[in-house]
């Protein structure tokens, strides 16, 4: 993808997920309150994943590195900015998941687990301030939805590219011939 396509994805995902500048500011304002709990959130997330038989093989022998990456990602969620660089980074995450042959449902399921854990944390932080809790939960929901959309777009594109490469290899067709045939049949 080029920068223009990333920019289009950025704008589309922000519109679709409802991310606003106020939400970005809310998340950045939460950083200092959430940061001390990031390792705990990460540990609880991976504890749940390790109990899922289909997930376990993807985690073994990599758990420490995955946890470090997860904490860095959480730091970016609460520090921003949610710009072209963030979209490119999350797009790469989707691509890595395809290369690791992770089932697509792992991304959505993982995001649901993270969302639940962050809601619990925010509930504890703002137990006496319901208006701040609603504002914070809304911002977290929006940015995690935004992030998931970007990763799923990447996952879909990477999966299609892999399938095309398999097709070309099986048929012996060149990429140029395929591209010419595809462009001849565009409506």
Backbone as a printed PyTorch tensor [residue, N CA C, xyz], in Angstrom:
tensor([[[  0.8400,  -1.1850,   0.0000],
         [  0.0000,   0.0000,   0.0000],
         [  0.8800,   1.2420,   0.0000]],

        [[  0.3940,   2.2760,  -0.6460],
         [  1.1130,   3.5450,  -0.6100],
         [  0.4700,   4.4620,   0.4370]],

        [[  1.1100,   5.6080,   0.6730],
         [  0.6300,   6.5160,   1.7190],
         [ -0.7960,   6.9990,   1.4750]],

        [[ -1.1580,   7.1740,   0.2180],
         [ -2.5200,   7.6160,  -0.0980],
         [ -3.5330,   6.5660,   0.3550]],

        [[ -3.2260,   5.2980,   0.1120],
         [ -4.1330,   4.2180,   0.5300],
         [ -4.1860,   4.0960,   2.0550]],

        [[ -3.0370,   4.2620,   2.7000],
         [ -3.0280,   4.2470,   4.1680],
         [ -3.8580,   5.4020,   4.7210]],

        [[ -3.7380,   6.5680,   4.1040],
         [ -4.5070,   7.7350,   4.5490],
         [ -6.0040,   7.4850,   4.3810]],

        [[ -6.3860,   6.8650,   3.2640],
         [ -7.8020,   6.5320,   3.0530],
         [ -8.2850,   5.5560,   4.1180]],

        [[ -7.4660,   4.5530,   4.4170],
         [ -7.8250,   3.5850,   5.4540],
         [ -7.9280,   4.2770,   6.8140]],

        [[ -7.0100,   5.1690,   7.1090],
         [ -7.0350,   5.9270,   8.3600],
         [ -8.3530,   6.6800,   8.5060]],

        [[ -8.7280,   7.4180,   7.4850],
         [ -9.9570,   8.2170,   7.5500],
         [-11.1970,   7.3300,   7.6290]],

        [[-11.2140,   6.2680,   6.8360],
         [-12.3550,   5.3510,   6.8300],
         [-12.5220,   4.6890,   8.1970]],

        [[-11.4240,   4.1790,   8.7450],
         [-11.4930,   3.4840,  10.0360],
         [-11.8840,   4.4470,  11.1580]],

        [[-11.4060,   5.6840,  11.0960],
         [-11.7990,   6.6640,  12.1170],
         [-13.2910,   6.9750,  12.0160]],

        [[-13.7840,   7.1470,  10.7940],
         [-15.2120,   7.4220,  10.6250],
         [-16.0490,   6.2520,  11.1220]],

        [[-15.6680,   5.0640,  10.7130],
         [-16.4610,   3.8780,  11.0180],
         [-16.4500,   3.5490,  12.5000]],

        [[-15.3280,   3.7860,  13.1640],
         [-15.2090,   3.4590,  14.5930],
         [-15.6200,   4.6250,  15.4880]],

        [[-15.7750,   5.7970,  14.9000],
         [-16.2030,   6.9560,  15.6750],
         [-15.1050,   7.6420,  16.4560]],

        [[-13.8410,   7.3710,  16.1300],
         [-12.7310,   8.0100,  16.8320],
         [-12.7560,   9.5150,  16.5540]],

        [[-12.6870,  10.2880,  17.6320],
         [-12.6490,  11.7440,  17.5180],
         [-11.3980,  12.2760,  18.2020]],

        [[-11.1090,  13.5270,  17.9580],
         [ -9.9680,  14.1620,  18.6160],
         [-10.1620,  14.1760,  20.1330]],

        [[-11.3900,  14.4020,  20.5760],
         [-11.6670,  14.3760,  22.0190],
         [-11.3600,  13.0040,  22.6160]],

        [[-11.7010,  11.9490,  21.8830],
         [-11.4130,  10.5940,  22.3700],
         [ -9.9090,  10.3590,  22.4460]],

        [[ -9.1940,  10.8240,  21.4300],
         [ -7.7390,  10.6880,  21.4490],
         [ -7.1650,  11.4130,  22.6670]],

        [[ -7.6760,  12.5960,  22.9510],
         [ -7.2250,  13.3490,  24.1290],
         [ -7.5800,  12.6200,  25.4230]],

        [[ -8.7580,  12.0040,  25.4610],
         [ -9.1660,  11.2260,  26.6370],
         [ -8.1890,  10.0860,  26.8840]],

        [[ -7.8390,   9.3600,  25.8200],
         [ -6.9040,   8.2450,  25.9590],
         [ -5.5430,   8.7310,  26.4490]],

        [[ -5.0630,   9.8190,  25.8750],
         [ -3.7700,  10.3560,  26.3020],
         [ -3.8240,  10.7980,  27.7650]],

        [[ -4.9650,  11.3180,  28.1840],
         [ -5.1340,  11.7080,  29.5800],
         [ -5.1640,  10.5220,  30.5340]],

        [[ -5.4870,   9.3540,  30.0220],
         [ -5.5300,   8.1380,  30.8430],
         [ -4.1650,   7.4770,  30.9990]],

        [[ -3.2190,   7.8480,  30.1650],
         [ -1.9390,   7.1470,  30.0960],
         [ -1.3120,   6.9190,  31.4730]],

        [[ -1.1500,   7.9640,  32.2400],
         [ -0.4760,   7.8400,  33.5450],
         [ -1.2580,   6.9630,  34.5230]],

        [[ -2.5610,   6.9220,  34.3750],
         [ -3.3800,   6.1070,  35.2870],
         [ -3.3870,   4.6370,  34.8690]],

        [[ -3.2630,   4.3890,  33.5770],
         [ -3.3330,   3.0200,  33.0590],
         [ -1.9530,   2.3610,  33.0060]],

        [[ -0.9140,   3.1270,  32.7340],
         [  0.4280,   2.5700,  32.5590],
         [  0.8470,   1.6170,  33.6800]],

        [[  0.6280,   1.9400,  34.9670],
         [  1.0550,   1.0120,  36.0210],
         [  0.3510,  -0.3510,  35.9680]],

        [[ -0.7360,  -0.4400,  35.2210],
         [ -1.5160,  -1.6790,  35.1570],
         [ -1.3300,  -2.4470,  33.8450]],

        [[ -0.5040,  -1.9240,  32.9450],
         [ -0.3750,  -2.5450,  31.6250],
         [  0.1830,  -3.9610,  31.6920]],

        [[  1.1640,  -4.1990,  32.5370],
         [  1.7170,  -5.5530,  32.6650],
         [  0.6610,  -6.5050,  33.2080]],

        [[ -0.1170,  -6.0430,  34.1670],
         [ -1.1940,  -6.8620,  34.7450],
         [ -2.2580,  -7.1940,  33.6870]],

        [[ -2.6520,  -6.2050,  32.9000],
         [ -3.6310,  -6.4290,  31.8280],
         [ -3.0650,  -7.4240,  30.8240]],

        [[ -1.8030,  -7.2430,  30.4700],
         [ -1.1450,  -8.1310,  29.5110],
         [ -1.0550,  -9.5480,  30.0520]],

        [[ -0.6390,  -9.6990,  31.3020],
         [ -0.5440, -11.0360,  31.9020],
         [ -1.9010, -11.7290,  31.9320]],

        [[ -2.9420, -11.0090,  32.3120],
         [ -4.2690, -11.6370,  32.3740],
         [ -4.7530, -12.0100,  30.9750]],

        [[ -4.4340, -11.1900,  29.9850],
         [ -4.7940, -11.4820,  28.5970],
         [ -4.1380, -12.7840,  28.1380]],

        [[ -2.8380, -12.9090,  28.3630],
         [ -2.1410, -14.1150,  27.9120],
         [ -2.4980, -15.3410,  28.7490]],

        [[ -2.8750, -15.1650,  29.9930],
         [ -3.3510, -16.2890,  30.8060],
         [ -4.6070, -16.8830,  30.1810]],

        [[ -5.5180, -16.0210,  29.7600],
         [ -6.7430, -16.4980,  29.0960],
         [ -6.3940, -17.1770,  27.7780]],

        [[ -5.5150, -16.5660,  26.9880],
         [ -5.1510, -17.1540,  25.6950],
         [ -4.5240, -18.5360,  25.8570]],

        [[ -3.7000, -18.7010,  26.8780],
         [ -3.0510, -19.9990,  27.0920],
         [ -4.0520, -21.0960,  27.4420]],

        [[ -5.2210, -20.7250,  27.9100],
         [ -6.2640, -21.7090,  28.2120],
         [ -7.0870, -22.0840,  26.9820]],

        [[ -6.8340, -21.4390,  25.8600],
         [ -7.5510, -21.7400,  24.6170],
         [ -6.6720, -22.6800,  23.7990]],

        [[ -7.0780, -23.9520,  23.6620],
         [ -6.2220, -24.9370,  23.0020],
         [ -5.7270, -24.5210,  21.6110]],

        [[ -6.5720, -23.8940,  20.8020],
         [ -6.1420, -23.4930,  19.4560],
         [ -5.1280, -22.3510,  19.4870]],

        [[ -5.1010, -21.5870,  20.5640],
         [ -4.1840, -20.4460,  20.6540],
         [ -2.8110, -20.8450,  21.1920]],

        [[ -2.7950, -21.8420,  22.0410],
         [ -1.5610, -22.2050,  22.7410],
         [ -0.3550, -22.4270,  21.8180]],

        [[ -0.4860, -23.1520,  20.6930],
         [  0.6920, -23.3850,  19.8460],
         [  1.3310, -22.0990,  19.3030]],

        [[  0.5460, -21.0480,  19.1620],
         [  1.0710, -19.7890,  18.6400],
         [  1.8160, -18.9930,  19.7120]],

        [[  1.6670, -19.4010,  20.9580],
         [  2.2300, -18.6450,  22.0730],
         [  3.4700, -19.2850,  22.6750]],

        [[  3.5420, -20.5920,  22.6090],
         [  4.6410, -21.3070,  23.2510],
         [  5.9890, -20.8340,  22.7170]],

        [[  6.9390, -20.7380,  23.5960],
         [  8.3130, -20.3280,  23.2920],
         [  8.4260, -18.8820,  22.8100]],

        [[  7.3460, -18.1170,  22.8630],
         [  7.3750, -16.7260,  22.4050],
         [  6.6890, -15.7980,  23.3970]],

        [[  6.2550, -16.3340,  24.4940],
         [  5.3840, -15.5930,  25.3980],
         [  6.0030, -14.2880,  25.9060]],

        [[  7.2630, -14.3210,  26.3160],
         [  7.8870, -13.1010,  26.8450],
         [  7.9630, -12.0120,  25.7840]],

        [[  8.3660, -12.3810,  24.5750],
         [  8.4550, -11.3980,  23.4850],
         [  7.0760, -10.8570,  23.1320]],

        [[  6.0800, -11.7320,  23.1110],
         [  4.7180, -11.2900,  22.8040],
         [  4.1980, -10.3250,  23.8700]],

        [[  4.4960, -10.6190,  25.1220],
         [  4.0550,  -9.7260,  26.2040],
         [  4.7050,  -8.3470,  26.0830]],

        [[  5.9840,  -8.3220,  25.7560],
         [  6.6710,  -7.0350,  25.5820],
         [  6.0370,  -6.2340,  24.4480]],

        [[  5.7610,  -6.9100,  23.3400],
         [  5.1240,  -6.2510,  22.1980],
         [  3.7430,  -5.7400,  22.5810]],

        [[  3.0130,  -6.5430,  23.3390],
         [  1.6640,  -6.1640,  23.7560],
         [  1.6840,  -4.9130,  24.6390]],

        [[  2.6230,  -4.8530,  25.5490],
         [  2.7290,  -3.6760,  26.4230],
         [  3.0760,  -2.4340,  25.6010]],

        [[  4.0030,  -2.5740,  24.6470],
         [  4.3380,  -1.4230,  23.7890],
         [  3.1090,  -0.9630,  23.0040]],

        [[  2.3250,  -1.9180,  22.5120],
         [  1.1130,  -1.5540,  21.7820],
         [  0.1390,  -0.8230,  22.7130]],

        [[ -0.0520,  -1.3410,  23.9340],
         [ -0.9580,  -0.6700,  24.8730],
         [ -0.4780,   0.7480,  25.1750]],

        [[  0.8270,   0.9180,  25.2840],
         [  1.3520,   2.2710,  25.4910],
         [  0.9550,   3.1770,  24.3290]],

        [[  1.0090,   2.6490,  23.1120],
         [  0.6300,   3.4670,  21.9490],
         [ -0.8690,   3.7600,  21.9410]],

        [[ -1.6770,   2.8350,  22.4480],
         [ -3.1260,   3.0580,  22.5220],
         [ -3.4360,   4.2420,  23.4380]],

        [[ -2.6690,   4.3790,  24.5090],
         [ -2.9440,   5.4410,  25.4750],
         [ -2.0350,   6.6620,  25.3220]],

        [[ -1.2190,   6.6680,  24.2730],
         [ -0.3770,   7.8460,  24.0540],
         [ -0.5740,   8.4560,  22.6750]],

        [[ -1.0950,   7.6320,  21.7210],
         [ -1.3010,   8.1520,  20.3810],
         [  0.0320,   8.4780,  19.7310]],

        [[  0.0310,   9.2640,  18.6890],
         [ -1.1570,   9.7170,  17.9630],
         [ -1.6920,   8.6030,  17.0650]],

        [[ -2.9320,   8.7310,  16.6790],
         [ -3.5720,   7.7400,  15.8160],
         [ -3.5530,   8.2950,  14.4000]],

        [[ -2.3570,   8.1860,  13.8320],
         [ -2.0660,   8.8000,  12.5510],
         [ -1.6040,   7.7530,  11.5500]],

        [[ -0.9840,   8.2150,  10.4760],
         [ -0.5110,   7.3270,   9.4250],
         [  0.4720,   6.2910,   9.9620]],

        [[  1.3740,   6.7010,  10.8420],
         [  2.3490,   5.7580,  11.3980],
         [  1.6630,   4.6690,  12.2160]],

        [[  0.6560,   5.0400,  12.9930],
         [ -0.0860,   4.0480,  13.7780],
         [ -0.8020,   3.0710,  12.8400]],

        [[ -1.4300,   3.5980,  11.7940],
         [ -2.1360,   2.7390,  10.8380],
         [ -1.1530,   1.7830,  10.1690]],

        [[ -0.0050,   2.2770,   9.7670],
         [  0.9980,   1.4120,   9.1320],
         [  1.4560,   0.3150,  10.0950]],

        [[  1.6710,   0.6760,  11.3450],
         [  2.1070,  -0.3090,  12.3410],
         [  1.0380,  -1.3760,  12.5560]],

        [[ -0.2140,  -0.9700,  12.6710],
         [ -1.2950,  -1.9360,  12.8830],
         [ -1.5510,  -2.7620,  11.6260]],

        [[ -1.3100,  -2.1850,  10.4710],
         [ -1.4410,  -2.9200,   9.2160],
         [ -0.3960,  -4.0380,   9.1750]],

        [[  0.8150,  -3.7250,   9.6280],
         [  1.8680,  -4.7540,   9.6880],
         [  1.4800,  -5.8780,  10.6510]],

        [[  0.7990,  -5.5340,  11.7350],
         [  0.3540,  -6.5540,  12.6920],
         [ -0.5720,  -7.5520,  12.0000]],

        [[ -1.5180,  -7.0620,  11.2280],
         [ -2.4070,  -7.9560,  10.4890],
         [ -1.6350,  -8.8500,   9.5440]],

        [[ -0.6500,  -8.2800,   8.8560],
         [  0.1800,  -9.0460,   7.9290],
         [  0.9740, -10.1230,   8.6650]],

        [[  1.5210,  -9.7800,   9.8190],
         [  2.2740, -10.7520,  10.6270],
         [  1.3600, -11.8950,  11.0620]],

        [[  0.1210, -11.5830,  11.4150],
         [ -0.8190, -12.6290,  11.8220],
         [ -1.0910, -13.6040,  10.6840]],

        [[ -1.1460, -13.1130,   9.4510],
         [ -1.3260, -14.0020,   8.2970],
         [ -0.0960, -14.8770,   8.1290]],

        [[  1.0770, -14.2730,   8.1810],
         [  2.3160, -15.0380,   8.0090],
         [  2.4770, -16.1000,   9.0980]],

        [[  1.9890, -15.8050,  10.3030],
         [  2.0490, -16.7730,  11.4060],
         [  0.9160, -17.7940,  11.3180]],

        [[  0.0370, -17.6030,  10.3280],
         [ -1.1150, -18.4830,  10.0930],
         [ -2.0950, -18.4920,  11.2630]],

        [[ -2.2320, -17.3420,  11.9080],
         [ -3.2370, -17.2120,  12.9640],
         [ -4.6220, -17.1550,  12.3370]],

        [[ -5.5680, -17.8890,  12.8630],
         [ -6.9410, -17.7810,  12.3590],
         [ -7.4620, -16.3560,  12.5620]],

        [[ -8.2740, -15.8890,  11.6270],
         [ -8.7590, -14.5040,  11.6570],
         [ -9.5400, -14.1970,  12.9290]],

        [[-10.2340, -15.1820,  13.4660],
         [-11.0400, -14.9250,  14.6650],
         [-10.1780, -14.5990,  15.8830]],

        [[ -8.8910, -14.9220,  15.8350],
         [ -8.0180, -14.6130,  16.9620],
         [ -7.9180, -13.1050,  17.1900]],

        [[ -7.9200, -12.3240,  16.1110],
         [ -7.8170, -10.8680,  16.2770],
         [ -9.0640, -10.3130,  16.9500]],

        [[-10.2300, -10.6900,  16.4580],
         [-11.4780, -10.1780,  17.0460],
         [-11.6500, -10.6940,  18.4720]],

        [[-11.3670, -11.9700,  18.6820],
         [-11.4850, -12.5420,  20.0200],
         [-10.5200, -11.8980,  20.9990]],

        [[ -9.2980, -11.6790,  20.5520],
         [ -8.3020, -11.0380,  21.4120],
         [ -8.7120,  -9.6190,  21.7620]],

        [[ -9.2290,  -8.8950,  20.7790],
         [ -9.6600,  -7.5230,  21.0410],
         [-10.8150,  -7.5060,  22.0420]],

        [[-11.6960,  -8.4970,  21.9640],
         [-12.8020,  -8.5820,  22.9300],
         [-12.2590,  -8.8150,  24.3430]],

        [[-11.2680,  -9.6930,  24.4690],
         [-10.6690,  -9.9530,  25.7840],
         [ -9.9910,  -8.7040,  26.3450]],

        [[ -9.2480,  -8.0120,  25.4950],
         [ -8.5510,  -6.7970,  25.9310],
         [ -9.5620,  -5.7240,  26.3260]],

        [[-10.6090,  -5.5760,  25.5280],
         [-11.6420,  -4.5790,  25.8200],
         [-12.2670,  -4.8380,  27.1850]],

        [[-12.6170,  -6.0840,  27.4400],
         [-13.2250,  -6.4360,  28.7270],
         [-12.2900,  -6.0960,  29.8790]],

        [[-11.0320,  -6.4620,  29.7380],
         [-10.0690,  -6.2120,  30.8230],
         [ -9.8590,  -4.7150,  31.0410]],

        [[ -9.7920,  -3.9470,  29.9530],
         [ -9.6310,  -2.4950,  30.0980],
         [-10.8730,  -1.8540,  30.7070]],

        [[-12.0560,  -2.3650,  30.3540],
         [-13.2840,  -1.8490,  30.9750],
         [-13.2530,  -2.0850,  32.4820]],

        [[-12.8010,  -3.2650,  32.8940],
         [-12.7040,  -3.5590,  34.3250],
         [-11.7380,  -2.5970,  35.0110]],

        [[-10.6070,  -2.3580,  34.3700],
         [ -9.6140,  -1.4450,  34.9290],
         [-10.1760,  -0.0240,  35.0320]],

        [[-10.8090,   0.4390,  33.9720],
         [-11.3830,   1.7880,  33.9880],
         [-12.5030,   1.8950,  35.0230]],

        [[-13.2550,   0.8140,  35.1920],
         [-14.2970,   0.7980,  36.2170],
         [-13.7160,   0.9890,  37.6040]],

        [[-12.5580,   0.3890,  37.8440],
         [-11.8960,   0.5550,  39.1440],
         [-11.3240,   1.9700,  39.2970]],

        [[-10.7590,   2.4910,  38.2260],
         [-10.1710,   3.8360,  38.2800],
         [-11.2440,   4.8990,  38.5080]],

        [[-12.3660,   4.7400,  37.8230],
         [-13.4230,   5.7640,  37.8710],
         [-14.6900,   5.2690,  38.5670]],

        [[-14.5290,   4.4680,  39.5990],
         [-15.7020,   3.8930,  40.2730],
         [-16.6370,   4.9520,  40.8520]],

        [[-16.1030,   6.1100,  41.1930],
         [-16.9290,   7.1770,  41.7710],
         [-17.1860,   8.3200,  40.7910]],

        [[-16.8200,   8.1140,  39.5340],
         [-16.9980,   9.1750,  38.5360],
         [-17.6070,   8.5900,  37.2630]],

        [[-18.8980,   8.3050,  37.2780],
         [-19.5310,   7.6340,  36.1380],
         [-19.3840,   8.3760,  34.8110]],

        [[-19.3700,   9.6960,  34.8350],
         [-19.2400,  10.4440,  33.5780],
         [-17.8530,  10.2350,  32.9640]],

        [[-16.8110,  10.1660,  33.7940],
         [-15.4520,   9.8960,  33.3030],
         [-15.3270,   8.4500,  32.8340]],

        [[-16.0060,   7.5420,  33.5160],
         [-15.9970,   6.1410,  33.1090],
         [-16.6100,   5.9950,  31.7210]],

        [[-17.7480,   6.6050,  31.4990],
         [-18.4140,   6.5170,  30.1920],
         [-17.5260,   7.1190,  29.1080]],

        [[-16.9560,   8.2670,  29.3840],
         [-16.0700,   8.9360,  28.4220],
         [-14.8640,   8.0530,  28.0890]],

        [[-14.2680,   7.4460,  29.1040],
         [-13.0800,   6.6130,  28.9240],
         [-13.3970,   5.3160,  28.1920]],

        [[-14.4830,   4.6670,  28.5900],
         [-14.8920,   3.4200,  27.9330],
         [-15.2200,   3.6840,  26.4650]],

        [[-15.8910,   4.7850,  26.1880],
         [-16.2190,   5.1320,  24.8010],
         [-14.9540,   5.3320,  23.9710]],

        [[-13.9640,   6.0050,  24.5380],
         [-12.7040,   6.2320,  23.8260],
         [-11.9630,   4.9200,  23.5830]],

        [[-11.9160,   4.0600,  24.5960],
         [-11.2550,   2.7570,  24.4440],
         [-11.9730,   1.9260,  23.3860]],

        [[-13.2930,   1.8770,  23.4470],
         [-14.0470,   1.1110,  22.4510],
         [-13.7520,   1.6040,  21.0420]],

        [[-13.7550,   2.9140,  20.8660],
         [-13.5410,   3.4840,  19.5360],
         [-12.1480,   3.1620,  19.0100]],

        [[-11.1240,   3.3410,  19.8330],
         [ -9.7710,   3.1290,  19.3160],
         [ -9.4760,   1.6500,  19.1130]],

        [[-10.0250,   0.7800,  19.9550],
         [ -9.8120,  -0.6520,  19.7300],
         [-10.5740,  -1.1190,  18.4950]],

        [[-11.7560,  -0.5610,  18.2560],
         [-12.4810,  -0.8580,  17.0220],
         [-11.7220,  -0.3710,  15.8030]],

        [[-11.1880,   0.8320,  15.8800],
         [-10.3600,   1.4130,  14.8210],
         [ -9.1670,   0.5010,  14.5260]],

        [[ -8.4780,   0.0960,  15.5760],
         [ -7.2990,  -0.7570,  15.4370],
         [ -7.6620,  -2.0940,  14.8070]],

        [[ -8.7430,  -2.6900,  15.2630],
         [ -9.1790,  -3.9720,  14.7140],
         [ -9.5300,  -3.8430,  13.2390]],

        [[-10.1870,  -2.7620,  12.8600],
         [-10.5250,  -2.5640,  11.4480],
         [ -9.2730,  -2.5290,  10.5790]],

        [[ -8.2570,  -1.8220,  11.0250],
         [ -7.0110,  -1.7260,  10.2580],
         [ -6.3530,  -3.0990,  10.1550]],

        [[ -6.2770,  -3.8140,  11.2640],
         [ -5.6470,  -5.1350,  11.2470],
         [ -6.4260,  -6.1070,  10.3690]],

        [[ -7.7470,  -6.0540,  10.4130],
         [ -8.5480,  -6.9580,   9.5890],
         [ -8.4090,  -6.6320,   8.1090]],

        [[ -8.3140,  -5.3530,   7.7690],
         [ -8.0990,  -4.9700,   6.3710],
         [ -6.7840,  -5.5520,   5.8740]],

        [[ -5.7570,  -5.4210,   6.6830],
         [ -4.4560,  -5.9700,   6.3420],
         [ -4.5170,  -7.4900,   6.2330]],

        [[ -5.1830,  -8.1080,   7.1880],
         [ -5.3020,  -9.5650,   7.2020],
         [ -5.9510, -10.0420,   5.9070]],

        [[ -7.0410,  -9.3870,   5.5320],
         [ -7.7530,  -9.7710,   4.3120],
         [ -6.8660,  -9.5810,   3.0830]],

        [[ -6.2000,  -8.4530,   2.9820],
         [ -5.3360,  -8.1810,   1.8290],
         [ -4.1710,  -9.1630,   1.7700]],

        [[ -3.5530,  -9.4280,   2.9090],
         [ -2.4220, -10.3560,   2.9500],
         [ -2.8560, -11.7740,   2.6200]],

        [[ -4.0160, -12.1730,   3.1140],
         [ -4.5350, -13.5080,   2.8330],
         [ -4.8200, -13.6650,   1.3350]],

        [[ -5.4450, -12.6530,   0.7380],
         [ -5.7220, -12.7040,  -0.6990],
         [ -4.4300, -12.7600,  -1.5060]],

        [[ -3.4240, -12.0030,  -1.1020],
         [ -2.1380, -12.0190,  -1.8000],
         [ -1.4880, -13.3950,  -1.7060]],

        [[ -1.5740, -14.0230,  -0.5360],
         [ -1.0400, -15.3800,  -0.3700],
         [ -1.7620, -16.3710,  -1.2710]],

        [[ -3.0850, -16.2740,  -1.2980],
         [ -3.8780, -17.1770,  -2.1390],
         [ -3.5560, -16.9710,  -3.6160]],

        [[ -3.3720, -15.7280,  -4.0280],
         [ -3.0180, -15.4480,  -5.4170],
         [ -1.6680, -16.0650,  -5.7520]],

        [[ -0.7010, -15.9280,  -4.8530],
         [  0.6170, -16.5190,  -5.1000],
         [  0.5240, -18.0380,  -5.2410]],

        [[ -0.2950, -18.6750,  -4.4220],
         [ -0.4990, -20.1260,  -4.5410],
         [ -1.1050, -20.4670,  -5.8960]],

        [[ -2.1190, -19.6990,  -6.3000],
         [ -2.7730, -19.9200,  -7.5840],
         [ -1.7690, -19.7900,  -8.7270]],

        [[ -0.9610, -18.7430,  -8.7050],
         [  0.0170, -18.5320,  -9.7690],
         [  1.0300, -19.6660,  -9.8100]],

        [[  1.4360, -20.1350,  -8.6630],
         [  2.4060, -21.2350,  -8.5990],
         [  1.8000, -22.5320,  -9.1390]],

        [[  0.5640, -22.8220,  -8.7270],
         [ -0.1010, -24.0520,  -9.1650],
         [ -0.3480, -24.0490, -10.6680]],

        [[ -0.7960, -22.9160, -11.1890],
         [ -1.1520, -22.8400, -12.6140],
         [  0.0370, -22.5480, -13.5080]],

        [[  1.1180, -22.0340, -12.9400],
         [  2.2610, -21.6460, -13.7490],
         [  2.0520, -20.3200, -14.4700]],

        [[  0.9690, -19.6510, -14.1520],
         [  0.6600, -18.3670, -14.7920],
         [  1.5750, -17.2810, -14.2280]],

        [[  2.0310, -16.4030, -15.1020],
         [  2.8570, -15.2920, -14.6380],
         [  1.9780, -14.2230, -13.9990]],

        [[  2.5830, -13.4380, -13.1530],
         [  1.8520, -12.3460, -12.5060],
         [  1.3830, -11.3320, -13.5460]],

        [[  2.2130, -11.0780, -14.5450],
         [  1.8550, -10.1220, -15.5990],
         [  0.6260, -10.5950, -16.3570]],

        [[  0.5970, -11.8790, -16.7180],
         [ -0.5630, -12.4170, -17.4320],
         [ -1.8120, -12.3190, -16.5620]],

        [[ -1.6820, -12.6850, -15.3000],
         [ -2.8320, -12.5890, -14.4000],
         [ -3.3360, -11.1510, -14.3120]],

        [[ -2.4170, -10.2010, -14.1190],
         [ -2.8130,  -8.7890, -14.0160],
         [ -3.5020,  -8.3110, -15.2860]],

        [[ -2.9760,  -8.7300, -16.4500],
         [ -3.6000,  -8.3400, -17.7230],
         [ -4.9980,  -8.9310, -17.8560]],

        [[ -5.1590, -10.1960, -17.4880],
         [ -6.4830, -10.8270, -17.5450],
         [ -7.4500, -10.1470, -16.5750]],

        [[ -6.9770,  -9.8770, -15.3800],
         [ -7.8350,  -9.2430, -14.3750],
         [ -8.2720,  -7.8550, -14.8250]],

        [[ -7.3600,  -7.0910, -15.4060],
         [ -7.7370,  -5.7370, -15.8370],
         [ -8.6660,  -5.7760, -17.0440]],

        [[ -8.5750,  -6.8150, -17.8580],
         [ -9.4620,  -6.9380, -19.0220],
         [-10.8950,  -7.2340, -18.6030]],

        [[-11.0720,  -7.8210, -17.4320],
         [-12.4160,  -8.2000, -16.9850],
         [-12.9680,  -7.3120, -15.8780]],

        [[-12.3250,  -6.1780, -15.6380],
         [-12.8700,  -5.2380, -14.6490],
         [-14.1160,  -4.6050, -15.2180]],

        [[-15.1060,  -4.4490, -14.3800],
         [-16.3600,  -3.8330, -14.8450],
         [-16.3140,  -2.3490, -14.6960]]])
